[in-house]
Amino acid sequence: MIQSSRGVYIVLSLEIKADAHVRGYVGENIKLKCTFKSTSSISDKLTIDWTYRPPSSSRTESIFHYQSFQYPTTVGTFRNRISWVGDVYNGDASISIINPTIKDNGTFSCAVKNPPDVYHNIPGTELTVTERGFGMMLSSVALLSILVFIPSAVVGVLLLVRMGRKSAGLKKRNKSGSKKSSIEVSADADQEKDDCMAKLCVRCAECLDSDYEETY
């Protein structure tokens, strides 16, 4: 806050933005993005401070400080694991966590001051670190399920289509042609037997006549 020549107080403020949630994997560097806009020109008085708060805790610890140069923490769990990846002249105050672990889960806050522009919000980023192997296992299971389900579904559809066509063909043939009843089938069989017996009798009669003529 500054006072103008007319005695009017003017409040200068910074606008800071950070990702609300960030997900990363164990052993793979994670970038915590933080950007800011200042109503004042960037000077060597500009400071950036990153703090960390563990889950379900009110305790915070400083893990990074910047003022003309970067000063990552040299104590605690983040010792030698914080890297500066920002650019203050482009409004970037981002950092990177090297070789993260599940123990790094928690809330990270980014505070920027550029005097006389020092009043601002302090956004927090919730970090979740997981094992990549677990995610890959889920992906493999999902892929295997897809590979098994799709062929089975295709075969099932083809079988249903084939059964449907066969059923339609049977109905069509039943409508177009007459079907003999069981009585008619039995009658035809009896008729064939009678014809065979008649032919056999005629043949026997011919044989007897031929024998009779030979005796005389």
Residue frames as a rotation matrix with the C-alpha (Angstrom) as fourth column:
MET 1
0.586 0.811 0.000 0.00
0.811 -0.586 0.000 0.00
0.000 0.000 -1.000 0.00
ILE 2
-0.623 -0.781 0.037 1.42
0.782 -0.622 0.030 3.42
0.000 0.048 0.999 -0.99
GLN 3
0.263 0.675 -0.690 0.23
0.602 -0.673 -0.429 7.01
-0.754 -0.302 -0.584 -0.57
SER 4
0.130 -0.146 0.981 -0.11
0.939 -0.299 -0.169 9.24
0.318 0.943 0.098 -3.62
SER 5
-0.836 -0.509 0.207 0.68
0.451 -0.851 -0.271 12.98
0.314 -0.134 0.940 -3.71
ARG 6
-0.313 0.817 0.485 -3.00
-0.375 -0.575 0.727 13.67
0.872 0.045 0.487 -3.16
GLY 7
-0.598 0.033 0.801 -3.07
-0.797 0.083 -0.599 11.66
-0.086 -0.996 -0.023 0.05
VAL 8
0.570 0.803 -0.173 -4.99
-0.820 0.569 -0.062 8.77
0.049 0.177 0.983 -1.52
TYR 9
-0.239 -0.634 0.735 -3.82
-0.620 0.683 0.387 5.30
-0.748 -0.363 -0.556 -0.55
ILE 10
0.348 0.262 -0.900 -3.38
-0.901 0.360 -0.243 2.93
0.261 0.895 0.361 -3.49
VAL 11
0.322 -0.176 0.930 -3.28
-0.467 0.825 0.318 -0.83
-0.824 -0.537 0.183 -2.85
LEU 12
-0.063 -0.435 -0.898 -0.97
-0.972 0.231 -0.043 -2.73
0.227 0.870 -0.437 -5.15
SER 13
0.365 0.274 0.890 -1.58
-0.569 0.822 -0.020 -6.46
-0.737 -0.499 0.456 -5.49
LEU 14
-0.728 -0.603 -0.327 -0.26
-0.664 0.500 0.556 -9.54
-0.172 0.622 -0.764 -7.19
GLU 15
0.551 0.830 -0.086 -2.31
-0.823 0.522 -0.223 -12.17
-0.140 0.194 0.971 -9.00
ILE 16
-0.601 -0.784 0.155 -0.91
-0.770 0.620 0.150 -15.67
-0.214 -0.029 -0.976 -8.44
LYS 17
0.568 0.764 -0.306 -2.13
-0.818 0.564 -0.109 -18.87
0.089 0.312 0.946 -10.05
ALA 18
-0.671 -0.718 0.186 -1.20
-0.730 0.683 0.006 -22.49
-0.131 -0.132 -0.983 -9.33
ASP 19
-0.346 0.528 -0.775 -2.65
-0.304 0.719 0.625 -25.90
0.888 0.452 -0.088 -10.16
ALA 20
0.275 0.541 0.795 -5.08
-0.935 -0.043 0.353 -27.04
0.225 -0.840 0.494 -7.48
HIS 21
0.693 -0.024 0.720 -4.16
-0.270 0.918 0.290 -30.71
-0.668 -0.396 0.630 -7.92
VAL 22
0.143 -0.707 -0.693 -1.05
-0.958 0.078 -0.277 -32.37
0.250 0.703 -0.666 -9.34
ARG 23
0.877 0.113 0.466 -0.50
-0.241 0.944 0.226 -36.12
-0.415 -0.311 0.855 -9.75
GLY 24
0.204 -0.878 -0.433 2.94
-0.946 -0.062 -0.319 -37.66
0.253 0.475 -0.843 -10.17
TYR 25
0.883 0.046 -0.467 4.80
-0.035 0.999 0.032 -40.95
0.468 -0.012 0.884 -9.98
VAL 26
0.786 -0.609 0.106 7.54
-0.047 0.113 0.993 -42.19
-0.617 -0.785 0.060 -7.68
GLY 27
0.013 -0.933 0.360 10.99
0.572 0.302 0.763 -41.50
-0.820 0.196 0.537 -9.09
GLU 28
-0.140 0.010 0.990 9.78
0.951 -0.277 0.138 -39.20
0.276 0.961 0.029 -11.89
ASN 29
-0.913 -0.314 -0.260 10.39
0.383 -0.880 -0.282 -35.45
-0.140 -0.357 0.924 -11.51
ILE 30
0.088 0.996 0.032 7.22
0.996 -0.088 0.002 -33.46
0.005 0.031 -0.999 -10.80
LYS 31
-0.788 -0.312 0.531 6.73
0.381 -0.924 0.024 -29.84
0.483 0.221 0.847 -11.79
LEU 32
-0.035 0.744 -0.668 4.76
0.907 -0.257 -0.333 -27.57
-0.419 -0.617 -0.666 -9.46
LYS 33
-0.402 -0.098 0.910 3.58
0.742 -0.617 0.262 -24.74
0.536 0.781 0.321 -11.65
CYS 34
0.206 0.431 -0.879 3.09
0.787 -0.607 -0.114 -21.21
-0.582 -0.668 -0.464 -10.27
THR 35
-0.369 -0.263 0.891 2.57
0.795 -0.586 0.156 -18.04
0.481 0.766 0.426 -12.31
PHE 36
-0.006 0.331 -0.944 2.06
0.778 -0.592 -0.212 -14.44
-0.629 -0.735 -0.254 -11.24
LYS 37
0.083 0.070 0.994 1.16
0.737 -0.676 -0.014 -11.00
0.671 0.734 -0.108 -12.56
SER 38
-0.179 -0.250 -0.952 2.46
0.880 -0.474 -0.041 -7.87
-0.440 -0.845 0.304 -10.86
THR 39
0.842 0.498 0.206 1.43
0.539 -0.775 -0.330 -4.25
-0.005 0.390 -0.921 -11.27
SER 40
0.663 -0.699 -0.269 5.07
-0.481 -0.673 0.562 -3.25
-0.574 -0.243 -0.782 -10.61
SER 41
0.533 -0.581 -0.615 8.16
-0.626 0.218 -0.749 -3.88
0.569 0.784 -0.248 -12.70
ILE 42
0.873 -0.269 -0.407 10.24
0.408 0.860 0.307 -6.88
0.267 -0.434 0.860 -11.74
SER 43
0.473 -0.743 0.473 13.20
-0.695 -0.645 -0.318 -5.86
0.541 -0.178 -0.822 -9.55
ASP 44
-0.393 -0.721 -0.570 15.87
-0.113 0.653 -0.749 -7.52
0.912 -0.230 -0.338 -7.42
LYS 45
-0.699 0.221 0.680 13.53
-0.715 -0.188 -0.673 -7.09
-0.021 -0.957 0.290 -4.46
LEU 46
0.290 0.845 -0.449 11.16
-0.823 0.460 0.333 -9.72
0.488 0.273 0.829 -5.82
THR 47
-0.704 -0.468 0.533 10.96
-0.685 0.646 -0.337 -12.78
-0.187 -0.602 -0.776 -3.59
ILE 48
0.183 0.709 -0.681 9.40
-0.657 0.604 0.452 -16.21
0.732 0.364 0.576 -4.03
ASP 49
-0.647 -0.348 0.678 8.77
-0.752 0.441 -0.491 -18.65
-0.128 -0.827 -0.547 -1.23
TRP 50
0.022 0.601 -0.799 7.51
-0.449 0.720 0.529 -22.20
0.893 0.347 0.286 -1.50
THR 51
-0.493 -0.113 0.863 6.27
-0.859 0.220 -0.462 -24.03
-0.138 -0.969 -0.205 1.62
TYR 52
-0.465 0.283 -0.839 5.11
-0.205 0.887 0.413 -27.59
0.861 0.365 -0.355 2.25
ARG 53
-0.286 0.448 0.847 2.44
-0.949 -0.010 -0.316 -28.90
-0.133 -0.894 0.428 4.61
PRO 54
-0.989 -0.112 -0.100 2.02
-0.123 0.986 0.116 -32.67
0.085 0.127 -0.988 5.18
PRO 55
-0.276 0.943 -0.185 -1.45
-0.032 0.183 0.983 -34.24
0.961 0.277 -0.020 4.98
SER 56
0.618 0.672 -0.409 -3.62
0.405 0.174 0.898 -33.80
0.674 -0.720 -0.164 8.08
SER 57
-0.032 -0.670 -0.742 -1.14
0.986 -0.145 0.088 -31.40
-0.166 -0.728 0.665 9.63
SER 58
0.942 0.336 -0.003 -0.90
0.335 -0.938 -0.087 -27.68
-0.032 0.081 -0.996 10.28
ARG 59
0.313 -0.912 -0.264 2.89
0.158 -0.224 0.962 -27.70
-0.936 -0.343 0.074 10.34
THR 60
0.993 -0.041 0.114 4.58
0.104 -0.189 -0.977 -26.04
0.062 0.981 -0.183 7.37
GLU 61
0.252 -0.963 -0.093 8.19
0.441 0.029 0.897 -26.00
-0.862 -0.267 0.432 6.30
SER 62
0.575 -0.156 -0.803 10.08
-0.628 -0.714 -0.310 -23.79
-0.525 0.683 -0.508 3.87
ILE 63
0.484 -0.379 0.789 11.45
0.477 0.870 0.125 -25.75
-0.733 0.316 0.602 0.93
PHE 64
-0.116 -0.536 0.836 12.52
0.985 -0.172 0.026 -23.00
0.129 0.827 0.548 -1.50
HIS 65
0.493 0.200 -0.847 13.39
0.368 -0.930 -0.005 -19.29
-0.788 -0.309 -0.532 -1.50
TYR 66
0.050 -0.445 0.894 14.21
0.987 -0.115 -0.112 -17.01
0.153 0.888 0.434 -4.42
GLN 67
0.830 0.123 -0.545 15.63
0.172 -0.984 0.041 -13.48
-0.531 -0.127 -0.838 -4.50
SER 68
0.475 -0.599 -0.645 17.77
-0.857 -0.481 -0.184 -12.76
-0.200 0.640 -0.742 -7.53
PHE 69
-0.539 -0.614 -0.576 18.97
-0.672 0.726 -0.146 -16.32
0.508 0.308 -0.804 -7.16
GLN 70
0.476 0.779 -0.409 17.44
-0.399 0.605 0.689 -19.64
0.784 -0.165 0.598 -6.14
TYR 71
-0.575 -0.595 0.561 17.91
-0.767 0.152 -0.624 -21.05
0.286 -0.789 -0.544 -2.66
PRO 72
0.274 0.664 -0.696 16.48
-0.269 0.747 0.608 -24.57
0.923 0.021 0.383 -2.33
THR 73
0.770 0.096 0.631 16.29
-0.636 0.030 0.772 -26.01
0.056 -0.995 0.084 1.17
THR 74
-0.156 -0.898 -0.412 19.35
-0.589 0.420 -0.691 -27.76
0.793 0.135 -0.594 2.55
VAL 75
-0.882 -0.052 0.468 17.52
-0.437 0.462 -0.772 -29.50
-0.177 -0.885 -0.430 5.40
GLY 76
-0.057 0.953 0.297 14.55
-0.676 0.182 -0.714 -31.80
-0.734 -0.242 0.634 5.84
THR 77
0.136 0.217 0.967 13.01
0.301 0.921 -0.249 -34.38
-0.944 0.325 0.060 3.52
PHE 78
0.926 0.265 0.267 13.32
0.330 -0.233 -0.914 -32.09
-0.180 0.936 -0.304 0.47
ARG 79
0.366 -0.876 -0.314 17.03
-0.339 -0.439 0.832 -31.49
-0.867 -0.198 -0.457 0.88
ASN 80
-0.643 -0.726 -0.244 18.75
-0.412 0.059 0.909 -31.41
-0.645 0.686 -0.337 -2.54
ARG 81
-0.607 0.478 0.635 15.47
0.681 0.725 0.106 -32.40
-0.410 0.497 -0.765 -4.21
ILE 82
0.544 0.770 -0.333 14.02
0.477 -0.611 -0.632 -29.01
-0.690 0.185 -0.699 -5.20
SER 83
-0.540 -0.703 0.463 14.98
0.773 -0.195 0.604 -27.53
-0.335 0.684 0.649 -8.57
TRP 84
-0.129 0.436 -0.891 14.15
-0.098 -0.899 -0.426 -24.05
-0.987 0.032 0.158 -9.90
VAL 85
-0.521 0.025 0.853 12.42
0.797 0.373 0.475 -24.15
-0.307 0.927 -0.215 -13.32
GLY 86
0.516 0.816 -0.260 10.82
0.698 -0.577 -0.423 -20.68
-0.496 0.037 -0.868 -13.29
ASP 87
-0.515 -0.569 0.642 11.49
0.801 -0.587 0.122 -17.36
0.307 0.577 0.757 -15.00
VAL 88
-0.247 0.447 -0.860 10.52
0.710 -0.520 -0.475 -14.30
-0.659 -0.728 -0.189 -12.96
TYR 89
-0.758 -0.094 -0.645 10.65
-0.240 -0.879 0.411 -11.97
-0.606 0.466 0.644 -15.96
ASN 90
-0.738 0.579 -0.348 7.95
-0.264 0.227 0.938 -14.05
0.621 0.783 -0.015 -17.61
GLY 91
-0.077 0.755 0.651 5.90
-0.965 -0.220 0.141 -14.30
0.250 -0.617 0.746 -14.43
ASP 92
0.527 0.199 -0.826 6.89
-0.171 0.977 0.126 -17.91
0.832 0.074 0.549 -13.76
ALA 93
-0.028 -0.490 0.871 7.70
-0.981 -0.152 -0.117 -19.07
0.190 -0.858 -0.476 -10.21
SER 94
0.828 0.456 -0.325 7.60
-0.438 0.889 0.132 -22.84
0.349 0.033 0.936 -10.81
ILE 95
-0.169 -0.858 0.486 9.76
-0.949 0.274 0.153 -25.46
-0.264 -0.435 -0.861 -9.12
SER 96
0.330 0.208 -0.921 10.39
-0.547 0.837 -0.007 -29.15
0.769 0.506 0.390 -9.68
ILE 97
0.491 -0.145 0.859 10.61
-0.758 0.416 0.503 -32.01
-0.430 -0.898 0.095 -7.17
ILE 98
-0.132 -0.657 -0.742 13.43
-0.846 0.465 -0.261 -34.44
0.517 0.593 -0.617 -7.95
ASN 99
-0.701 -0.176 -0.691 12.96
-0.004 0.970 -0.243 -38.17
0.713 -0.168 -0.681 -7.28
PRO 100
-0.227 0.692 0.685 9.58
-0.905 -0.410 0.115 -37.79
0.361 -0.594 0.719 -5.52
THR 101
-0.932 0.016 -0.361 8.23
0.143 0.935 -0.326 -40.40
0.332 -0.355 -0.874 -3.12
ILE 102
-0.025 0.985 -0.169 4.85
0.580 0.152 0.800 -41.16
0.814 -0.078 -0.576 -1.62
LYS 103
-0.055 -0.076 -0.996 6.01
0.974 -0.223 -0.037 -39.36
-0.219 -0.972 0.086 1.53
ASP 104
-0.942 -0.335 -0.024 5.97
0.316 -0.909 0.270 -36.09
-0.113 0.247 0.962 -0.49
ASN 105
-0.205 0.942 0.265 2.17
0.717 -0.040 0.696 -36.09
0.666 0.332 -0.668 -0.64
GLY 106
-0.226 0.173 -0.959 0.73
0.820 -0.497 -0.283 -32.91
-0.526 -0.850 -0.030 0.81
THR 107
0.799 0.568 0.198 0.01
0.597 -0.706 -0.382 -29.26
-0.077 0.423 -0.903 0.07
PHE 108
-0.378 -0.925 0.037 2.55
0.902 -0.359 0.241 -26.91
-0.210 0.124 0.970 -1.53
SER 109
0.709 0.633 -0.310 2.02
0.584 -0.774 -0.245 -23.13
-0.395 -0.007 -0.918 -1.41
CYS 110
-0.206 -0.732 0.649 3.55
0.945 -0.321 -0.062 -20.45
0.254 0.601 0.758 -3.62
ALA 111
0.659 0.354 -0.664 4.05
0.567 -0.813 0.129 -16.90
-0.494 -0.462 -0.737 -2.26
VAL 112
-0.123 -0.652 0.748 5.39
0.933 -0.333 -0.137 -14.04
0.339 0.681 0.649 -4.39
LYS 113
0.597 0.237 -0.767 6.27
0.518 -0.844 0.143 -10.48
-0.613 -0.482 -0.626 -3.37
ASN 114
-0.136 -0.600 0.788 7.43
0.945 -0.317 -0.079 -7.72
0.298 0.734 0.610 -5.70
PRO 115
0.032 0.180 -0.983 7.68
0.731 -0.675 -0.099 -4.54
-0.681 -0.716 -0.154 -3.56
PRO 116
-0.815 0.373 0.444 5.78
-0.567 -0.352 -0.745 -2.35
-0.121 -0.858 0.499 -3.39
ASP 117
0.104 0.861 -0.498 3.40
-0.835 0.348 0.427 -4.95
0.541 0.372 0.755 -4.84
VAL 118
-0.837 -0.547 0.030 3.16
-0.442 0.642 -0.626 -7.37
0.323 -0.537 -0.780 -1.94
TYR 119
-0.366 0.782 0.504 -0.52
-0.622 0.197 -0.758 -8.05
-0.692 -0.591 0.414 -1.25
HIS 120
-0.388 0.193 -0.901 -1.81
-0.795 0.424 0.433 -11.21
0.466 0.885 -0.011 -2.88
ASN 121
0.764 0.603 0.228 -3.48
-0.645 0.713 0.274 -14.55
0.002 -0.356 0.934 -2.48
ILE 122
-0.433 -0.878 0.203 -1.39
-0.866 0.468 0.178 -17.64
-0.252 -0.099 -0.963 -1.68
PRO 123
0.487 0.679 -0.550 -2.63
-0.815 0.579 -0.007 -20.58
0.314 0.451 0.835 -3.77
GLY 124
-0.128 -0.476 0.870 -2.05
-0.709 0.657 0.255 -24.16
-0.693 -0.584 -0.422 -2.65
THR 125
0.025 0.047 -0.999 -1.32
-0.864 0.504 0.002 -27.22
0.503 0.862 0.053 -4.77
GLU 126
0.472 0.211 0.856 -2.36
-0.673 0.713 0.195 -30.66
-0.569 -0.669 0.478 -3.53
LEU 127
-0.206 -0.665 -0.717 0.23
-0.937 0.346 -0.052 -33.22
0.282 0.662 -0.695 -4.65
THR 128
0.674 0.384 0.631 -0.51
-0.522 0.852 0.038 -36.95
-0.523 -0.356 0.774 -4.96
VAL 129
-0.247 -0.829 -0.502 2.40
-0.964 0.265 0.037 -39.30
0.102 0.493 -0.864 -5.69
THR 130
0.693 0.503 0.516 1.71
-0.527 0.842 -0.114 -42.95
-0.492 -0.193 0.849 -6.61
GLU 131
-0.345 -0.755 0.557 3.56
-0.107 0.622 0.776 -45.97
-0.932 0.208 -0.295 -7.92
ARG 132
-0.240 0.225 -0.944 3.46
-0.951 -0.247 0.183 -46.07
-0.192 0.943 0.273 -11.71
GLY 133
-0.961 -0.185 -0.204 3.49
-0.227 0.951 0.208 -49.89
0.155 0.246 -0.957 -11.61
PHE 134
-0.591 0.803 0.076 0.02
0.311 0.313 -0.897 -49.90
-0.745 -0.506 -0.435 -10.03
GLY 135
0.114 0.622 -0.775 -1.36
-0.559 -0.605 -0.567 -47.71
-0.822 0.497 0.279 -12.79
MET 136
-0.468 -0.356 -0.809 0.30
-0.879 0.278 0.387 -49.86
0.087 0.892 -0.443 -15.45
MET 137
-0.973 0.138 0.183 -1.18
0.088 0.962 -0.260 -52.99
-0.211 -0.237 -0.948 -13.87
LEU 138
-0.134 0.979 -0.151 -4.66
0.083 -0.141 -0.987 -51.50
-0.987 -0.145 -0.063 -14.07
SER 139
0.068 0.100 -0.993 -4.04
-0.888 -0.448 -0.106 -50.54
-0.456 0.888 0.058 -17.69
SER 140
-0.825 -0.442 -0.353 -2.88
-0.554 0.754 0.352 -54.08
0.110 0.486 -0.867 -18.48
VAL 141
-0.728 0.631 0.268 -5.97
0.329 0.664 -0.672 -55.59
-0.602 -0.401 -0.691 -16.88
ALA 142
0.152 0.805 -0.574 -8.19
-0.281 -0.522 -0.806 -53.20
-0.948 0.284 0.147 -18.81
LEU 143
-0.216 -0.310 -0.926 -6.38
-0.965 -0.075 0.251 -54.02
-0.147 0.948 -0.283 -22.07
LEU 144
-0.987 -0.161 0.027 -6.66
-0.159 0.984 0.080 -57.77
-0.040 0.075 -0.996 -21.44
SER 145
-0.373 0.923 0.092 -10.37
0.249 0.195 -0.949 -57.41
-0.894 -0.331 -0.303 -20.69
ILE 146
0.199 0.418 -0.886 -10.86
-0.693 -0.579 -0.429 -55.54
-0.692 0.700 0.175 -23.96
LEU 147
-0.553 -0.516 -0.654 -8.91
-0.830 0.406 0.382 -58.14
0.068 0.754 -0.653 -25.95
VAL 148
-0.958 0.239 0.159 -11.04
0.195 0.947 -0.254 -60.93
-0.212 -0.212 -0.954 -24.47
PHE 149
-0.252 0.945 -0.210 -14.40
0.157 -0.174 -0.972 -59.17
-0.955 -0.278 -0.104 -24.53
ILE 150
-0.100 0.227 -0.969 -14.32
-0.803 -0.593 -0.057 -57.80
-0.588 0.772 0.241 -28.08
PRO 151
-0.798 -0.190 -0.572 -13.66
-0.539 0.649 0.537 -61.15
0.269 0.737 -0.620 -29.87
SER 152
-0.852 0.523 0.018 -16.26
0.431 0.722 -0.542 -62.86
-0.296 -0.454 -0.840 -27.68
ALA 153
-0.153 0.818 -0.554 -18.80
-0.105 -0.571 -0.814 -60.18
-0.983 -0.067 0.173 -28.46
VAL 154
-0.337 -0.032 -0.941 -18.08
-0.912 -0.235 0.335 -60.42
-0.232 0.971 0.050 -32.20
VAL 155
-0.962 -0.036 -0.270 -18.48
-0.111 0.957 0.266 -64.21
0.249 0.286 -0.925 -32.17
GLY 156
-0.626 0.774 -0.091 -21.71
0.428 0.243 -0.871 -63.91
-0.652 -0.584 -0.484 -30.23
VAL 157
-0.073 0.590 -0.804 -23.14
-0.534 -0.704 -0.468 -61.40
-0.842 0.395 0.367 -32.69
LEU 158
-0.582 -0.203 -0.788 -22.15
-0.807 0.270 0.526 -63.57
0.106 0.941 -0.321 -35.67
LEU 159
-0.968 0.247 -0.050 -23.82
0.252 0.952 -0.176 -66.61
0.004 -0.183 -0.983 -34.08
LEU 160
-0.331 0.893 -0.305 -27.00
0.202 -0.248 -0.947 -64.66
-0.922 -0.375 -0.098 -33.44
VAL 161
-0.149 0.229 -0.962 -27.05
-0.842 -0.539 0.002 -63.39
-0.518 0.811 0.273 -37.04
ARG 162
-0.830 -0.228 -0.509 -26.50
-0.488 0.738 0.466 -66.92
0.270 0.635 -0.724 -38.38
MET 163
-0.824 0.566 0.009 -29.25
0.453 0.667 -0.591 -68.37
-0.341 -0.483 -0.806 -36.19
GLY 164
-0.169 0.781 -0.602 -31.58
-0.190 -0.625 -0.757 -65.60
-0.967 -0.014 0.254 -37.26
ARG 165
-0.342 -0.016 -0.940 -30.94
-0.928 -0.150 0.340 -66.25
-0.146 0.989 0.037 -40.95
LYS 166
-0.969 -0.048 -0.242 -31.39
-0.091 0.982 0.167 -70.00
0.230 0.183 -0.956 -40.50
SER 167
-0.587 0.804 -0.098 -34.68
0.406 0.188 -0.894 -69.51
-0.700 -0.565 -0.437 -38.68
ALA 168
-0.075 0.549 -0.832 -35.91
-0.597 -0.694 -0.404 -67.14
-0.799 0.466 0.380 -41.39
GLY 169
-0.641 -0.232 -0.731 -34.97
-0.755 0.362 0.547 -69.68
0.138 0.903 -0.407 -44.08
LEU 170
-0.951 0.309 -0.008 -36.90
0.302 0.921 -0.246 -72.47
-0.068 -0.236 -0.969 -42.36
LYS 171
-0.271 0.894 -0.357 -39.99
0.142 -0.330 -0.933 -70.31
-0.952 -0.304 -0.038 -42.05
LYS 172
-0.201 0.144 -0.969 -39.74
-0.849 -0.519 0.099 -69.36
-0.489 0.843 0.226 -45.71
ARG 173
-0.867 -0.162 -0.471 -39.47
-0.403 0.784 0.472 -72.99
0.293 0.599 -0.746 -46.85
ASN 174
-0.786 0.618 0.025 -42.41
0.437 0.584 -0.684 -74.01
-0.437 -0.527 -0.729 -44.64
LYS 175
-0.078 0.778 -0.623 -44.55
-0.224 -0.623 -0.750 -71.31
-0.971 0.081 0.223 -46.21
SER 176
-0.226 -0.088 -0.970 -43.56
-0.943 -0.231 0.241 -72.02
-0.245 0.969 -0.031 -49.83
GLY 177
-0.612 -0.061 -0.788 -43.78
-0.437 0.857 0.273 -75.87
0.659 0.512 -0.551 -49.76
SER 178
0.504 0.836 0.217 -46.42
-0.728 0.276 0.628 -78.30
0.465 -0.474 0.748 -48.38
LYS 179
-0.633 -0.699 0.332 -45.34
-0.759 0.475 -0.445 -80.66
0.154 -0.534 -0.831 -45.68
LYS 180
-0.135 0.578 -0.804 -46.68
-0.217 0.775 0.594 -84.22
0.967 0.255 0.021 -45.59
SER 181
0.361 0.337 0.870 -48.39
-0.920 -0.025 0.391 -85.43
0.154 -0.941 0.301 -42.47
SER 182
-0.564 -0.583 0.585 -47.35
-0.715 0.699 0.008 -88.60
-0.414 -0.414 -0.811 -40.64
ILE 183
0.232 0.740 0.631 -50.42
-0.127 0.666 -0.735 -90.42
-0.964 0.090 0.249 -42.03
GLU 184
0.871 0.086 -0.483 -49.45
-0.472 -0.123 -0.873 -89.49
-0.135 0.989 -0.067 -45.59
VAL 185
-0.110 -0.985 -0.135 -45.88
-0.987 0.125 -0.106 -90.66
0.121 0.122 -0.985 -45.02
SER 186
-0.464 -0.003 0.886 -47.13
-0.433 0.874 -0.223 -94.01
-0.773 -0.487 -0.407 -43.62
ALA 187
0.617 0.765 0.183 -49.50
-0.144 0.339 -0.930 -94.47
-0.773 0.547 0.320 -46.56
ASP 188
0.578 -0.483 -0.658 -46.72
-0.805 -0.202 -0.558 -93.90
0.136 0.852 -0.505 -49.05
ALA 189
-0.491 -0.804 0.334 -44.58
-0.852 0.523 0.005 -96.51
-0.179 -0.282 -0.943 -47.30
ASP 190
-0.122 0.538 0.834 -47.41
-0.157 0.819 -0.551 -99.09
-0.980 -0.199 -0.016 -47.41
GLN 191
0.819 0.451 -0.355 -47.98
-0.374 -0.050 -0.926 -98.38
-0.435 0.891 0.127 -51.10
GLU 192
0.104 -0.873 -0.477 -44.32
-0.975 0.007 -0.224 -99.01
0.199 0.488 -0.850 -51.83
LYS 193
-0.602 -0.282 0.747 -44.52
-0.541 0.832 -0.122 -102.36
-0.587 -0.478 -0.653 -49.99
ASP 194
0.347 0.834 0.430 -47.64
-0.101 0.489 -0.867 -103.42
-0.932 0.257 0.254 -51.95
ASP 195
0.722 -0.124 -0.681 -45.94
-0.689 -0.221 -0.690 -102.58
-0.065 0.967 -0.245 -55.25
CYS 196
-0.372 -0.928 -0.012 -42.91
-0.928 0.372 -0.021 -104.64
0.024 0.004 -1.000 -54.30
MET 197
-0.417 0.292 0.860 -45.14
-0.263 0.868 -0.422 -107.64
-0.870 -0.402 -0.285 -53.35
ALA 198
0.679 0.728 -0.094 -47.06
-0.260 0.118 -0.958 -107.36
-0.687 0.675 0.269 -56.62
LYS 199
0.393 -0.621 -0.678 -43.88
-0.901 -0.113 -0.419 -107.35
0.184 0.775 -0.604 -58.65
LEU 200
-0.612 -0.641 0.463 -42.59
-0.741 0.670 -0.051 -110.35
-0.277 -0.375 -0.885 -56.70
CYS 201
0.002 0.721 0.693 -45.82
-0.153 0.685 -0.712 -112.30
-0.988 -0.104 0.112 -57.34
VAL 202
0.813 0.270 -0.516 -45.70
-0.507 -0.107 -0.855 -111.55
-0.286 0.957 0.050 -61.06
ARG 203
-0.055 -0.935 -0.352 -42.11
-0.979 0.119 -0.164 -112.73
0.195 0.335 -0.922 -61.21
CYS 204
-0.599 -0.116 0.792 -42.95
-0.477 0.847 -0.236 -115.96
-0.643 -0.519 -0.563 -59.41
ALA 205
0.464 0.848 0.256 -45.88
-0.173 0.370 -0.913 -116.61
-0.869 0.379 0.318 -61.77
GLU 206
0.616 -0.309 -0.725 -43.64
-0.785 -0.168 -0.596 -116.18
0.062 0.936 -0.346 -64.78
CYS 207
-0.491 -0.858 0.150 -41.16
-0.870 0.490 -0.044 -118.68
-0.035 -0.152 -0.988 -63.36
LEU 208
-0.302 0.473 0.828 -43.92
-0.228 0.807 -0.545 -121.29
-0.926 -0.353 -0.136 -62.77
ASP 209
0.743 0.619 -0.255 -45.24
-0.360 0.047 -0.932 -120.91
-0.565 0.784 0.258 -66.32
SER 210
0.236 -0.736 -0.635 -41.82
-0.944 -0.019 -0.329 -121.39
0.230 0.677 -0.699 -67.76
ASP 211
-0.678 -0.474 0.561 -41.28
-0.637 0.760 -0.128 -124.60
-0.365 -0.445 -0.818 -65.74
TYR 212
0.097 0.830 0.549 -44.66
-0.198 0.556 -0.807 -125.96
-0.975 -0.031 0.218 -66.79
GLU 213
0.770 0.167 -0.616 -43.95
-0.611 -0.086 -0.787 -125.44
-0.184 0.982 0.035 -70.51
GLU 214
-0.211 -0.939 -0.273 -40.60
-0.965 0.244 -0.093 -127.21
0.153 0.244 -0.958 -70.21
THR 215
-0.478 0.081 0.875 -42.25
-0.399 0.867 -0.299 -130.42
-0.782 -0.492 -0.382 -68.84
TYR 216
0.561 0.705 0.434 -44.28
0.163 0.420 -0.893 -130.76
-0.812 0.571 0.121 -72.02
